[in-house]
Amino acid sequence: MKQLVLAEKPSVGRDIARVLHCKKAVNGGLEGEKYIVTWALGHLVELKDPEGYDKKYQTWRMEDLPMMPEKMQVQVIKKTAKQYKAVTALMNRKDVGTIIIATDAGREGELVARLILLKSHNKKPIKRLWISSVTDKAIKEGFSRLKDGREYQHLYEAAMSRAEADWLVGMNATRALTCKHNAQLSCGRVQTPTLSLIAQREEEIRNFQPKAYYGLEARGAGLTFTWRDEKNNTRTFVKEKCKDVEKKVSGEMLTVDNVVVKQKKSYAPALYDLNELQRDASQRFHFSPKETLNIMQRLYEHHKILTYPRTDSRYLTDDIVPTIPERLRSCGIGPYRKAAAGILKNKIKANGHFVNNKKVSDHHAIIPTEQFVNLSELSSEERKIYDLVVRRFLAVLMPPYEYEEMTIEGNMSGERFVSKGSRMLKAGWKAAYEEEEELADVSEVKKGQKLIVVVKETEGKTKPPAYYTEATLLTAMEQRGLGTVATRADIIDKLFRTFLLEKKEEGIRTTSKAKQLLALVPEELKQPELTADWEKKLSRISDGKLKRQVFMSEIKDYTVEIVDEIKGSQGKFHHDNMSNKKCPNCGKRLLKVNGKKSRMLVCQDRECGYRETVCVISNARCPVCHKKMELWGKGEDASFICSCGHKEKMSKFKERREKEGAGVSKRDVARYMKKQAKEAKEPINNAFADALKNIKL
């Protein structure tokens, strides 16, 4: 009997087929002597749409809510139905005795496979391939230690519970809000509290009252001393107090009372999990979390040089330690050769700073694989992400950074002044980053020494909290238990795509639509604590510590409460982003919306769905200030406009770029024109537009 291997994507399926010597092409897969390898295309099966339970749900009516199917059912996704048929045909072959699930090793990967098995009524025994990289070596090792599929039953139950909870809360709350206010309003158990976080931060900034503060600095002998009061504070909000101290010490010499020198060590930051990598990529390269995940996916699946990206662990397990030398030899080329060679000179031992079995659940931290890398094959974006991961990997394997920290305490007329500095002893892990750190050397100062100093008053104002960036928003979501490493990027991306968030110079801001939505949504749905509690319960289901039925009963009760609250609410929704331009299709006024990288006009009528791009942020740089310019208009009449005031027609722009010898502009322009034509044809939020055609209020 043969074994059928079910991968999540064609690329991974073909890699597995190559390792298993499956070369014969069959419909939907590849076949060998012992194995048949097939693949999904992401999800092939999903939870059934409401109208699949009852045709009355085709029309959105408040009186039909909440929708509570007695038993949740599944359906084949139409656009990938052909592949589903091919997979099930292979699965049902009489010569297939066992199904091997080889989808991504995690909660969602488990769901991809299990929904296919559920819909096809599979009765054959299941085995599970659980690997963290798709190199040939990892695949071979994984097949040598296949697990019984029953060991992952709790993981499947957690995945199904998550999907059903999102369906019940999201479908019902969204329909209730849309029917109540005749506006396309979407909410969900994770996206709504995330939106609320951003709105709360905006409120904190809006209500913030800056307060002036004062301090003193004494400079001399190449050192800067900071005044400390009796409570060791470096600043005061009472200006007169600062003035009195300044007057008291004016003209005095500073006496060094004490010089304390301490030798200290600092260890490298922990290895990357997906969240930390997305944060760093956002801060350093301005990549969105979604962009970083997509790049990571290519490095994992296509290039096979990094391990599984969707991990929430920053540690390795003991069994990975013996593989580290081979990984170092594979990645130790070019800019990493020197550091890798230095590490390989000594025996690598498990260290608590990067090895901890208890802190690894599904997957270990993101590290290089044993696959040799050709840096020239990587795009510039891929190089940047790969560089982050490799340098962090090298850093944790290197000795700690060692330095001397010096604290100098002095006084003038009984007032205390302190200066701090440090001196590097051993570069340690910092050598992996090839950065020289500027440190103040204060070793020549002696106790009892008198220094001539100049005292100067300093002042400033307290600052409000910063607006969220994508990096800090990821941190906030993680701290509050909103979403998982696998879903946070998609949640943020969706909030931008549905025009609830927009990017401004100062950071991420909520749109007018978002503010109104939050005013209309039930208070409990906005609270991060509730969603975080659900995530904990899903983890308990995954661990076999909580019955799935108990969790789902709670979700159903909550859904009823939410719908009842929306039905009884008195709030009103008003479009305050109307333009003066009318829709060419239906004549209604168009709404002004800011996309992530463009500004658009969209029809307020959801059935119409018309939209047009007004301008996009191009990659073309302003010749005056070098900022990215906006591209306005269509065809040859289009113009590039910069925030500094510079403006030039398309024809002039092309002439200038040709003289400069830059070939990027034409490609940018062509891409924009193609995108603009496509967007003009597509209705906004197709799924909603289709679903709302028959809405009755």
N, C-alpha and C positions, 0 to 999 in steps of 0.2 A: 504493500500500500504506500501511496505517496503522501507527503505532507504539504499542505498549502500554506504559504507564507504571505501574510497580509501586511504590506507596508503602508505608510500614510501618504507618500508622494511617489510619483514615477522615478524621480532621481535617486531616492533612497532604495526603491525597489530594484532598480537596475544594478545598483552597487551590490546589493545582497545577492541578486541573481548571478552576477559575475563571480562572486566568491563561492557560490554553491554550484557553479558550472551549469547554470540553466541558460542554454543558448537558443533553444527552439522557440520561435515566436508563436504564441497562441493568442486568441482574442482576449485582450485585456491583461496580458502577462507574458512570462517566459517560463519554459519548462525544461527540466533536466531529468536524470534517471531517478532521483529520489525526491526532488522537490519541484513544486510549481510556485512561482513567485508572481503575485498580483499586487495591485495597489489601489488605494483610494485617491481622491483628488482633494485632500482635506476632508471635510464632511461630505458623505454621500447620502446620509439619512439625517433627518432632523425631527424635532417635535412637531406634531401636526398643527397646522394653522387652525384658528378658531372655526372657520367655515368648514373645515374637514370633519368637525363633530356635528355641526348643525348648519344648514344653509342660511338660517336666519341671521347668522353672524356675518354674512357677506355685507349686510348693511349695519353700519355702526349706530346703535341706539342705546341710550342711557338705560332704558328699562330692561335691557338684556344683561346688564352687568350686576354682579360679577359673573364672569364665565368660570365655571368650576367643573371641568370634566371629571366624571367618576373615576376614570382611569386614564392617565395620559397615554396617548398613542403616538406613533411615529409615521413619517411619510418619506418617500424617496424625493430628494431634491431634483426638480425637473431638469435643470441645466446639466446635471451630471448623471442622469438616469441611465444613459448608455453604458457608462462604466460600472454602475451598480449591477446592471444585468450581466455584464461580463464577469464580474467578481462572483456573483451568486451562482452563475453557471459553472464556474471552476470549483466553487465550494461544494456544489451538489454532485460533482462527478463521483461515480461509484468507486473509482480507484483512489479517491482521497479519503484517508482515514483520520487525519488530525489537522486542526487549524492552528497555525502559529501566529499569534498577534505580534507584529513587528512595527506597530505604529509608535509614535513618540512616547518615550518612557515617562509618563506623567498623567495627571488627572484627565486632561482634555484628549490626549492621545488614546487613552483607554476608552474614552467615550466614542471616539471616531470608529474604532473597531467594534465595540460592543453594540452600538446602534445598528450596524450592518448585520451582525449576528442575530440581533433581536428581530429585525424586520424580515430576515430570511428564514427565521424559525430554525436556526442551526441546532442540531442535537449531537454533533460530533465533539469529541474531547478537544480541549483548548490547552495550548502551551503558550508561554510568554517569553519573548526575547526582550531583555532589559539591558540596554547599552547606553553609554554616554557620549560615544563618538561613532562615526560611520567609516572609520578606516578599515581596511581589510583585516588587520589584526584584531580589532575590537569585534568585528562581526564574527570571525572564527571563534574567538573566545566566548562570545555570547551564545553561539549555537552549541558550544560544548557544555554549557551549564544552563540550559533552558529550564524555566520554572513552570510549575503546574498553574494553569490559568486560574484555578480556584483561589490561589493565594492573593489574587488581586480583586476579589469580589467586593470587598469593602471600598476599595478605590473606585470601582465602577459605580457603586451605590452613592458615593459622595459626588461623583461627576454628574450622575443622573439627578440627584437632589438639587445641585446647583443649577442645572439647566431648567428643571421644572419650577424652581423658585423664581428664576429670572422671567420665565414665561408668565407665571401667575401674577406676579407683582407688576412687571413691565407692561404686559398686554392690557391688563385691567386698568391700571392707573393711567396709561397713555390714552386708552379709549375714553375713559371717564373725563379726563381733562379736555380732550379734543371735542367730545360731544357737548360738554358743559360750556365751552368758550368759543366754539366754532373757529378754532385756530390750531395749526399743526404743532401740538405741544407733546413732547416726548419726555418720559422720565423712567428711572429704573433704580434698583436697590443700591447700585454703586455709583452711577453717574450723577444722580441727584445730590447725595451728600458730598461728592467731590466738588460739584458746582457750588454748593453751599459754603464749603471751605474757602473758596476763592472770594465769594461775596463777603464773607465775614472778615477776611483780610482787608478788603477794600473799605469796609465800614470802620475797621480799626484805624486805617490810614486817614480816612475822612474826619474822624473824631479826634485825631491826635493833636495835642497842643504842645508845640515845642517850648522847651524851657532852657534858658541860658545857664551855663555853668562856667566856673572859673578855676584856674590852677596856676601853679608856678613852676618854672624851669630854671635851673641853674647850670650854666654851661662854662666849662673850663677844662684845660688839659686834655682836650679832645674827647671829653665825656659830657653826657647830658644827665643831670640829676633831676628827679621829679619830687616835688614836695609831697609829703604824706602827713595827714592830720593824726590826731590821737586815736582815731578808729581805723587808721591805715588807708583811708580814702585818698584818692589822688585829685579829687576835684570837689568843689563846694558850690552850692547854688546861692550862697550869700556873698555878694561881691565885696562888701565891706570887710568881711573876714579875710579875704584874700589880700585886699589892700593893706590891712593892718600887718599881716605877716610880711608882705613885701617891704613895707616901711621899716619893720623890725630888723630885717636881715640885710637891708641895703648897705653896701660898702663893706660888709663883713667877709672874711675869708672862710671857706668851708673846711672844717676839720674832719678828716677821715676817721671815724670811730671803729669801723670794723670792715674787714675784707674776708668774705666767705667764698671758698672755692670748692665746688663739688663736682666729682666726676659722674657723668650720667650716660645712660644708654637709651636709644630709642629704636624700636623694631619697625620693620617695614609695615605699611598698611596691609590689611588682610587681602587675600586674593579676591578677585571680582566675582560677585553674583550679577545677575542681569540688572538689577536696580542700580547698583553702584556704578556699573559700566555705563548705563544710560545717563546717570548724573554727570559723570566725568566727561562723556562725549558731548553733552549739552553745554557744559561750562567751557570746555576747551575749543570745541569745533562748531558749536551751535546746531548740532544735530538734534532733531526731535527724537523722543523715545522710540517712535515707530520707525524712523530712519535707521537708528542704531540697531534695533531688533532685526530689520531686514538685512542690514549689512552682516550682522552676526550669523544670520541664517545662511547666507551665501558662503561665509567662511567655514561654517559647519558642514553644510550639505554639498556644496559644489567643490570648494577647495579642500575640504576635509582637514584643515589645519588647526581648528579650534574645537573644543568639546561642546557638548549640548548647551545652548544658550539660555533656555528658560529654567534656570536654577535659582533657588533662594538661599543657597549655602555658600559660605566664603571659606570653606575648609575642604580638605581631602580626607579620604579614608586610608587606613594603614596599607591596604592592598595596592594603592596607587604609588606608594613610595618607591618600590623596586622598579617602576617604569619611568621614573624621573630622569635617569641618565640618558635613556633613549630619546626622550622628549627634548632634552637639552641639546643633544647632538643634531636633532632635526631642525630646531629653531635657531641654533647657534651659528648664524651666518651674518654677513654684513655688519651692521651696527651692533649686533648682539654677540658676535664671536668672542670678543675679549672677556666679557662677563661670564658667558657660558663656559668657556675654557677654564676660567678661574674656579668656578664651582665644581667642575668635574675633576679637579686635582685632588679633592678630598671625598671621603665616603659620605654619602647623603643619608642622614638619619631622620627618623620621624621627629618632628618638633611640634610642641603644643601650639606654637604660633600659627601653624598652617595645617596641622593634622589633628582632627578630632572627630572620631566616628559618631559621637552623640549629636554633633551639630550638622550631620549630613542626613537628609531624608531621602528624597528620590534621586538627586544628582549632586555630585560634588561641585566645587567651584569651577569657573571657566578657566581652562589652562590650554596650552598647546598640545596637540596630539603627537603621535610618533611619525606622522607623515612629513616627509621633507618638503620644505617650502621653497617656492621660486618667487621671490618678492616682485620680480618684473611682471608677473602674471596678474598681480593685484591692482585694482583701481586705486586712485589716491585716497578715496574714502575707506576702502578696505585696508589699505596700509595704515591709516590712522588708528583704526580700531584694533588691528592686529598688534600694532606697536604698543598700545596701552596694555593689552593683555600680556604680551611677552615680557615687557619691562617689569610689570607687577609680579609675574611668575619668577623672574630672575631675582628680583628684590627680596622676596620672602625666603629664598634659598641662600642669601648672603648674610654675613655677620651683621650684628646691630651697628648702627651709627653711634660712635662714641665721641663725647665732647665734654669740655669743662664749662660749667656755668658759674659765673662770678657775680656776686652781689656785693656792692660797695655801699655801706651806710655812712652818712656824714651828717653834720649838724652845723647850723649857724644860729647863734643866739638861742639855743635850745629847740630850734625847729628842725625836724627830721627831713633829710633828703636822701633818696635812694637811686642808684644807677645799676643797671643790669647789663651784662654782656656775656658772650660765650666764645669759646675757641674750639675748633675741630681737632680731635685727636686721631680718629680713624674714620674714613669716609664710609666704610661698611656698605650697606645696601644702597646708599645714595649714589654710589658709583654706577649703578645700573641706569641712572637717569642722566649721567654725564653733565650734571649741573654743578657749578661752583657756588657755594653759599657764602655770602658776605657776612662775616662775624666780627664783632668788636673785640679787640684784644685789650683787656684792661689789667693784664698781669703785672704791670710795672707799678701800679698804685699800692702804697704801703699804709698800714695802720698808723695813725698819728700824723700823717702828712697833711700839710695845709695847702689848699688850692685856691688860686685866684679865680673867681667865677663871676659871671654876669647873670643877674637874676632878671627874669622877664615874665610878665603875666601872660597866661594863655587863656583863651576863652573859646567857647563853642556853644552849639545848641544840640539838645537831644534830638535824635532822628526817629522818625516813625518806622514801623516795621516795613520791610521791602515788599513790593508786589511779588507775587509768585512768578518764578520762571519754571520752565518744564523740569529743570533739575530739582528745584526746591519743592515743587508740587509732588514729584515722585517720592521725595523724602517724607512729606506730610502724609501722603496716602499710605506709605509703608508704616509709619508710626501709628496711624489710626486704624490700621487693619483693613483699609479699603482696597479691594481687589487682590490680585496675586501678581507675582512677577510676570506671569504669562499674559495677564489681561490689562495691566495698567496702561501700557502704551496705546492699546486699542481704545480704551475708555477716553483718554485725553484726546486722541485723534478724532473720535466721534463727536466730542464736545465742540471741537473746531469745525468739523464738517457740517454740523447741524446749526451753526451760527449762534451757539450759546457762549462761545469764547472767541476772543480776538487778541491778536498780538499787537502790543504797542511798544514804543521805545522803552517805557518804564517797566514793562513786564506783561503778564497775562491779565486781561481784563474781562469781566463779564459784559455781555451785550445787554441792550435794553430788553430784548426778548428773554434773556436769562433772568434778569431782575424780576420781570413780571411772572415768569414761571415759578420762581422761588416764592413769590408772594401768594401764588395760587395753590402750590403743592402742600399737602398735609405736613404739619410740623415734624411728625415722627419720621417721615420718609427722608427728611433732610439731615437727620442725626447720624453722624459717623459711628456712634457707639452701637447702634442696632445692627448695622451692616457688619461691623467688626465682630460682634457676638455671633452672627450667622456664620462668618468665616471660621471662627473657632469651632462651631458645632459641625461644620463640614469636615474639618480636620479630625474631629472626634469620630465622625462616621467612618472616615478613611482608616482610622486606627482601630475600628471595631468597638469603640467605647460608647457609641450612641446609635440607637435604632433610627433608621431612615424615616420610618413612619411617624415617629415622635416629632422630628424636625418638620416634615411636610404638613403635619396637622397644625403646627404653630404658624407656618407660612400661610396656610389657607385662612386661618382666623384673622391674621394680620391683613390679608388682601381684602376681606369683607369690611374691616374697619376703615381701610384707606378709601375704598369706593364709596362707602356711606358718607365719609367726611367730605369727599369731593362733591357728591350729590347735594349736600346741604350747605355748601359754601356760598358766600355772597359776593365773592370777588369778581372783577371784570377784567377782560384782556383788551388792551388797546394797542394798535400798531402806531408807534411813534417814529417810525423810520420810513414814512411815505416820501416818495419822490414826486415831482410834478409831471413825470413822464408816464404816459399811458401804455398799457400792454398792447402790442400790435395784433394779438390774437383775440382778446376778449374785451379790451377797452378799459379795464380796471387799472387803477394807479399801481405802479410798480413799487416794490420795497427796496430800500438801499441796504445792502448787507456787505460786511467785510469778511472775506474768506481768509484762510491762513496766508495765502500768497497773492490774493487778488481782491478787487472790489467788484461787486456785481449788482445788477438790478434783477429782482425776481418777482414774478407775479404773486399777488396776495391770494389769488384763487388757486387752491391746491389742485383742483381738477385740471386747470389749464397747464400749470407747471412750467410756463415760459420763463427763461432766464437769459441774460446776456452779460458778458464780461465787459466791464467798463475800462478797467486797467489791470495790469499784473505787475508784480515786482519782478523785474528782469534781472539777469546776471550782468547786464551792461553797467559799467561804472561811469559815474559822472567825471568828465575831464577836469572839473573845477575842484570838487571836494572829495572825489573818489568813492562816494556812497553809491549804493545800488539805485538805479533810476526806475521810475514807473513808466510803463508803456501804455499810452492812451490812444484810443481810436483804432481804425481798421485799415488794412492794406497800406498803400503808399501814403495815405493821408495821416497815418499814425505818427505820434510824436513821443519822444522820450522827455520826461519831466523829472527834475530832481527837487528835493525839499529845500535845497539852497537857492532855488530860483532859476537854475540853468534849464534851458529848453532847446531842443533841436528836432527838426523834422526827420522822418525816416531816411529820406534821400541824403541829407547832410550827414546823418549818423553813419550811413554806409560808406560815404566818401571818406569820412574821417578815419573809420576803422580800417579801410583798405590802405590808406596812407600809412597808418601805424603798423600795418602788416599783421593785423589780428584777424584770424579766421573764425572766431567764435560767434561773432555777431549774427552772421547769416543763419547759422544753425539755431541760435536763440530765437531769431525772428521767425524762422520757419516753424519751430516747435510751438511758438506762441500762436501763430496763425492757425495751425492745425488744431490746437487745443481750443481756441476760440470758436472755430467752426463746429467742433464736437459738442462744446458746452451749449451752444445756441440751439442744438437739436435735442439735447437731453432734458427731460423734466427734472426738477429738483426733488431729491428724495423719492425716487421712483416708487419704492415700496409703499410709502404713505400715500402718494398721489393715486396709485391704483386702488388702494384699500378704501380711500375716502370718496371715491367717485359717487357712491350711492348713499352717502351720509344723509340721515334725516334728523332734524333737530326739533 
